[in-house]
Amino acid sequence: MNQEAESGLKILIADDSNSDRILLKAIVQNQGHQPLLAADGLEAVALFQQEKPDIILLDALMPNMDGFDTARFVKANSGDDFVPIIFLTSLNEADSLARCLEAGGDDFLTKPYNSVILKAKINAFWRMLKMHVTLQAQRDQIAENNMRLINEQEVAKRTFDKIAHEGALHLSNIQYQMSPLAVFNGDVLLAALRPNGNLCVLLGDFTGHGLAAAIGAMPLSQTFYSMVAKGFTVKDVVYELNLKLKDILPVGVFCCATMIDVDFSGKSLEIWCGGMPENYFYEAETGQKKAIASQHLALGILSAEKFKATTHIQMMQNGDRFFMWSDGIIEAENAAGEMYGESRLEQVFIDNGDAVDLFADVNTSVANFIGATEPSDDISIAEIMMVDHIEKHDSPHKAVKNAAMAAMDWCYSYEIRPQTIRNSDPMPILQKVLMDIPGLRPRSGELFTVLSELYANALEHGVLKLDSSMKKTPQGFTDFYQQRAVRLEELNEGFIRFDLDYRGDDQQGELLMRVTDSGDGFDFASHRQKSSDKNCYSGRGLHLISSICKSVSYIGVGNQVEVVFDWHNVPNEDVN
């Protein structure tokens, strides 16, 4: 579009009537604009591509290419630009005029032409064009500013992660899940070993979300790691944290927190909780739970004189578990606006039959309740289990290394059935199992790809019995996923089972993944041949898996696939 009013507009006039073209040309020129003339739709399209007109006056009925097809071409090829089309027509029936608008027209002018009306219409669209250009510039500026902000947050996040590192969260007796709303979030989970071998864990929940909420996590993390490494007790640490946060945080910003000290030799748990939901202590032998309520205000509210650092002591036995979570779980909402609430959380513990599954059961229950609804708060949960001991006087770095070395040879089986298949995604749980192994963490992307493809094939072609050949065309691709949604909703039988067999350390190893489904199997020899066609929408999963894994093989009738994923010379991960 021409930016200055004095320069006028480029106006394309497309009409098969020579007399009408001459008339419209004179009107447009008299108004100070530059006319471009075309005798039919083909000429109009060529001029549109070459001259980039600001407004188009378009006859509806023309030879070679009529105005309707011309309008559709212009709208489809204008990109982000707004090119108004005023249809020139002798048609006066409502259906005919509506057809002009449906084809992409923005207005119409009926014959005989009135120069005053045409001038008014051109001026109106001129104002719209200038507004459109302004809005585009503002949009681009907003997008640029947003991208700059995201980049700045990513840089800050990398710095933050080095400060608030995961410490001893790799230990085998800890399970955790954190689901932030943004790059930064208000929830923070820290774990470290004291010099006497006790394990300290802190789950904090700052008010608010995003960068503003995460700022306080930096001094919180630094203070926690520094004091725990020096042997300070829970009481000492929370007292200092409250003092520091009270000093630096603005009014109205604080940190709800639970901090524990796990004494492996004395089989006891020391707990300080301020402003968090009830924590649960779970006794493995009896299956009984005990709610441990918060006894204090959040960190950063009270002055040093009024702050209380009294703790609660809970005796534990091997296998007993302590659960802590942020209020994001209790306040999680479904599509109907209902909160998950404490009663549903308590019911998970009542229904559970095996302590080993509790952590996964809680996460699955919350995920199923939320469904496709976007969470309104950061959701974090941690489980700490009592074990025999962690080697005393080990630093966090050495403790993580020993925990990884201890998990050199294991197998894991996980079977999901219809209700779970319909309502949840097993990938987070499987990823969590594998990411507990330091040697596998650098390959998380590849592992996620393999697991996702294996699961998709087992679900779609095995359990749901969908035909992959439907995806040979774009329309078939759409039909495939429409059928997938319908069959998934109606699913009431079947299963998918993952069997993982791991041997290795943080330097090298081999992971065997076997996925079995309840389907009838398929002609995998023929399927393998088809999968080599990269231009086809179907059959590409097997090719992708084969490019990542050492081997891929099918067993029996094809309802069981086995892949071997191996790696070598992966360097040790540093824990800062």
N, C-alpha and C positions, 0 to 999 in steps of 0.2 A: 504494500500500500504506500502511496505517496504520503510523506509525513507533513508537508506544508499545504495549507489550503490553497495558496496562490498557484500552485503547480497543477491543480485539478486532478482528476482521476482518469485512469485508463478504463474505458467502457467498451466492452465487446458487444457488437450488435450482430446477431445471427438471425437472418430472415431471408427466405427464398424470393421475396418480392423486391425487385430492384427499386421500385418507387418508395416502398416503406423504408428500405435501407437509407435512401437519400434523405427522406424526411427526418428520420431519427438521427441521422448524422448531423443534419443542420441544427436540430434542437440541442443535441449534446454539445456541439461546437459553440453554439451561442451561449451556453451556460459555462463555458470555459474548460470543458473536459476534452480529452483526446479519444476520438472514436476509432475502433478497430472493426473492420467489416468482414462478415462471412456470409456466404450464400447458402450454406447447408451445415448440417451437424459435423461433418468430417472437417470442413474448413474451420469451424468453431473450435473443435478439439485441438487442431494443430495450432491455432492462434493462442488458445489458452495455455498450451504447454510452452510456447515460445515467448509470449509477451507477459504472462502472469497478470491478467487484467484485475482491476479492483471490483468491478461490477459487471454482470452479464445481462444483456437484454436478449431474451431467447424466444424465438418463434416456436410454438408448440408443434406445428405441422410443417415439416420440411422433407425434401427428398434425401436419399442416401442414408441419412441418419437423422431421425426426428429429434425434437426438442427434449422429449422424455429421456431417451437414451443418453443424449448429450448431458443433461442435468445430472444423471446418475454417474456418468464418468467424471464430471467436474467434482462432485461431492466426494467421490471415492478417492480422488487424487489431489485433494486440496491439503491433505495433512492437517496441521494445526491452524492453517490459515482459514479465515472466514471470507468466502467469496459469495456474496449475495447474488441470487438469480431472480430476475423479474421476468416472468413469462409474458410474451406478447401473444395475444390470442383473440380470435373473433368468437370463440366458444363462450357461451353464457349459461349453460346448464350447470347446476351445482355439482353433479358427478364429474363433469369434465374439468371444472375448476379445481375440484378436490384432487383429481388425478395429477394436475400440475404440481400441487403442493406435495403430494405423496412421492413424486419423482425426485424431489429435492428442491423445488422452487420455494422461494421465501416470500414472494408476492406475485401479483400479476397485473397487467395493464391491458384493458380491452380496447379493441379498435372501434372507432377511429381514435387516434392518439391525441391526448390533450397535453400540451407542453407544460402547462402550470402544474398539473397532477404529476407528470413525469419528473419535473424538477423537484417537487416536494418529496417524492419517493427516493430520488437519488440523494437528496440532502439528508433524509432520515437514515438511509443506509450508510452514508458518509459518517454520520455521528456514531453509528453502531460500529463501524470499522475502526474509528479512532479509539472507542472504548475497548474493543477487542484487543487492539494492539497494546493498550495500557495494561489490560488484565493479563495478557501473555507475558509482558515484561515483569509484572508483579509476581506472577506464578513462577517464572524462571528465577527471580531473585529469591523467592521463598524456598524453592527447591535447592538453590545454591547454598543458602544459609543453613538449611536443614542438613545438607550433605556435609557442610563444614562442621556443624555441631556434632553429627554422628562420628566424623573422623576424629574430632577432638575427644569425644567420649571413648572411642576405641583406643586412642593413645593413652588416655588417662586410665582406662581399664587395665591395659597391660602393666602400667606402673602400679596400679592398685593391687593387681594379682600377685606381683612380686612381694608386696608388703603383707597383704592378707593371704599368704599362701596356705595350702591345704595341710601343712604340717603333718600330723599323725593320722589324718583321716583315712590313710591307706590301710591302717591296721585291720586285721581280719575280723575283729570283734565289733567293728563299727559299720553300720549301714546308714546311708543318708540320701535324701533326695531334695534338691532345691530347684524350684521353678520360678525364676525371676520374670517380672513383667517387662523389663527393659534391659539395656546393656548393663546399666547399674541397677542395683536394687537395695531395698532397705534391710534385707535379711542377711546375716553373716553367720557362718559356722566355722569354728576354730577348734583345733585339737592339738595338744602337745604333751610330751612326757616330762614329768618332773624328774630331777636327778635321782630320787628314791625309787623310781620306776612307776609311780602312780600316773594315771592318765587323767588329764584335765580336758574337758570339753565345754565349750561355750556356744550357745545358740542365742543370737541377738536379733531383735526386730525393731529397727528405727521407725519413727513416725514418718509417714509419707512414702513416696516412691521415687525411683530414678536417682539421678545424680545428687540431688539435694539430700536424699535419705542416706546415700552411700558415703557421703563425706565423713561422717562421724566414724565409719568403719575403719578408716585408716589409723587414727590414734588408738581406737579400741584394739585393733589387731596388734599394733606395735607394742602396746602396754602388756597385753595378754601374753604374747610370746616371750617378751623380755622377762617378765616376772615369773612365769612358769618355769622357764629354763634356769632361773636362779633359785628355784625351790620355794617360792612364796606359796602360802596356802590359799584356799578359796577365799577366805575372809579378807586376806591381804589384797588379793587381786581385785575383788569386786569393790572394795573400799577405794582403791586407787583409781579404778575405772570410773566410779561415780564422781570422784573429785575432778578428774580430767574432763569428763563430758560436761559436768556442771559448769566448768570454767570456759569451755570453748563453744558449746552448742547455744544457739539462740533460744529465747524463751518459747516454749511450746514444742520444742524438739527434744526428744529423749529416746532412750533405748530400753525396751522391755527385754529381759534376758533371763536365761537359766544357765547356771554354771555348775558343773559337777566335778568331783575328784574321785576317781575309781581306785580303790586300794586293793590290788590283786592278792597280796599276801594276807591282809587282814579281812578280806571278803566283806568290805563295807563300801558304802557310797555316801559321800557328803554332798549335800545339795543346797544351793542358794537360788531362789527364784523370786524375781521381781516383775510383776505386771504381766506375766505370761499366762496362757491357759493352764489348766491342771495338767501336770505331768503324770505318766502312768508307770508304776513299778509292776512288773509281771513276774510272778513266781512260776518257774518252769515245771516244778514237780507237781504242784496242785492245780495249775492253770488259773490261779486267782490273780486278780489285779488290785492294785491299791492306788488310789488317786492321791497325788501330792500337790496340794494347792499352793499358789503363790502367797508368800507371807510379807512381801515388801513392795514398795513402790519401785517404778522403773529407775534405771540408772540415769543420772543427769538431772534429777528433779530436786532432791534434798541437798541441803548444805552438809558439809562434813560433820558438823555437830549433831545434826538430826538423823543422819544416815545410820541404818542398822545393818550389820553384816552377819547376823546370826544365821546358822545353817541347820539343816535337818540331816540326821544320820540314819541311813537305811542299811541293814545287814542284807547280804546277798550270798547266793550259792552259785556254783558254776552253772551256766545255762540261763540264769535269771537275766532279765532284760529291763532296761530303763528307756522309756520313750519320752521325747520332748518334741514339741512342734510350735510353730508360730500360729497366731490367730488366723492366718490365711486359710488354714484347714477348717477351723470351726465356722468361719464366716464365708466360706466358698458358696457361691450361689449357682443354682441351675437355671434353665431357661425360664422357669416360672417365677424366678426371684426368691425361691426358698433357700434358706441357709442350710448347709450341711449339718451343723449343730453338734453338740456334745453327745446327744442320745444316739445318733447314728454311729459316731466314733466308738462309743461304749459297746454298741451292738456288735461291731466287728470283733471285739475281744471276747464277747459272750459266744459268738458263733464259731470262733476259731478252734480248731482241734489240734493244732501243732504249732508250737512256739516258733519254729523255723519259718513258718509262712506268715507270721503276723505283720512284719514290715511290708511285705508285698501286698497282703490283704488290705491294709490301711490305704496304701497308695491306689490300689485298684478300686476300692470302694469310693474314694474321693473322685477319682477320674471318671468312674461310671456315673456318679451323681452329677458332676459338672457337665459331662457330655461334650458337645461342641461349643458350649458357652465359654467366652473369653473370661479368664479369672480376673477378679477385681482387686486382688491383692497378691503379694508374693506368698508362695506356698512352700514351706520348708518343714522337714521332718527328719529326725535322727533317732537311731536305735543303738544303744551301747550294751553289749552283753558281757557278763562276768565270765572270765576264763581263769585258768590256773595262774598265769603270770605273764608279764612282759619283762624281758631281761632288764634287771636293774642297772642303773647308771648308763644306759644307752641313750645316745642323743636321738632326737626325732629322725634324723637322716638314717642312722644305723638301724633304728627300730623298723622303719619302713622297708629297708633293704632286707632285714631278717624276715619280716612278714611275707615279702615277695618270695624269698628263697624257700619258705616253708610250703608255699603253694606251687610246688613244681610238678605235681602229678595228681590230677583230680578229674572227676567226671560229674556232670550235672544234667538232670533230666527235668523238663518242664512241659506239661501237657495242658493245652487249653481246650475248652469245650464250648458248646454253642452260646451260652449266655455271655461268657467272656469274649468270645469271638465277635459277637454282635456289638458289644459295648466298649471294648478297650483294645489298645494296641500293645502287644507283648514286647515290642522292641525296647522300650525303656528298661524293663526288667532284665532282659537278656544283655543289653549293653552294660548295665550296672554290674552284672556278674563278670563280664569280660574286662571291663575297665578297672576292676579291682586288681588286675595283674599289670604291674608297671611295664612289662615288656610289650603288652598289647596296646597301651595307651597311644603311642605314636601312630598306630594303624587303625584308630577308631573309625575314620572315614571309610576305609576299605571294608572293615568288618560290618559296619552299618549297611553298606551297599549290599554285601553278600547276604546278610541276614534278611534284609528287606525283600530282596528278590526271591529268596527261598520261601519266605513266608507268603509273599504275593502269589507265587506259583501254587503252593500247597492250598491256599485259601480259594483262589479263583478257579483253578483247573481241577483240583482234587475235591475239596469239600463242596464248593458251589457248582462244580461241573459245568463251567463256562468254556466255550470254544474260543481258543486264542486266535483262530483264523478270522474271527469277526473283525479284528483290528487291522485288517489289511488295507482298509480305506479310512479316511478321516470320519466319515459318517458311521462306519462300522465301529470305529473307536468310541464314538459317543454312545452308540447303541449298547456296546459291551458294558460300559460303566453304568448305564441305566439299568440293565439287567442285573448287574452285580449288586446294586443298591436294593433292588426288589428281593432277590434271593437271600441276601444277607439278613434283611428284615424278617423273612419267613423261616430262617434257619432254626431247626430244633433238634438236629442230630448231627453227629460227626465229631471229629477231633483233629488237632494238629499237635504233634509232639516234637520237641527239640531235644536232642541228645548231644551234649558237648563233652568232648574228651580232650583234655589238655595235658601236654608234657613239655616242660621247658623252664626257662628262667628269664631274667630280664635282658639276657644277651641274645638268646635264640630259642626257638621252640617250634612246636607243631600243634595245631588245633584242628581236631576232626569234628565237623558239624554234620549231624544226620537229622534230616527232617522227614517225618512220617505223617501222612494224612490218611483219612478214612475213605478216600476216593477209590475209584475203580482202576486207577493207573492209566497209562497211555502208551502209545507206540513211540518210545523215547528215541529209538534209532532214527525214525523218520523226522522226529521233532528236532534232533540235533542237526540234521542236514538243513532243515528250513531256517534254523537260527542263524546260519551264516549270512543270510540276506539282511544286511544292515539297513536297506532302504524300506524294509517292511515294518509296520507298526507292531507286529506280533513276533514272538520267538526270539526277541533280543536279550531277554533275561539270561538265558543259558550262555549265550556268547559273552555277556558281561562278566558273569561269574567265572567262566573259564579263563578269562583274561586276568583275573585277580588271583585265583586259587591254583594250587599245585596240581590238583586233580579234581574231576567231577565224575561221579558214577551213579547210575541208577540201579536199584535192587528190586528183584521180583518183577511185578507187573508194571513198575514205574511209579508207584505211590510212595516210594522212599528214595530220597536222593542223599548222597553222601559226598561232602567236599572236604578237601584237606587244604588248610591255610597254613603256610609256614613263613618264617622270617629268620634272618640271621644278622648278627653284628649290630643289633640295636643298642645304642649307648645307654648307660644308666641315666635316669632322670634325676636331676638335682632337686633337692628340697631346700629352698632358701630359708 
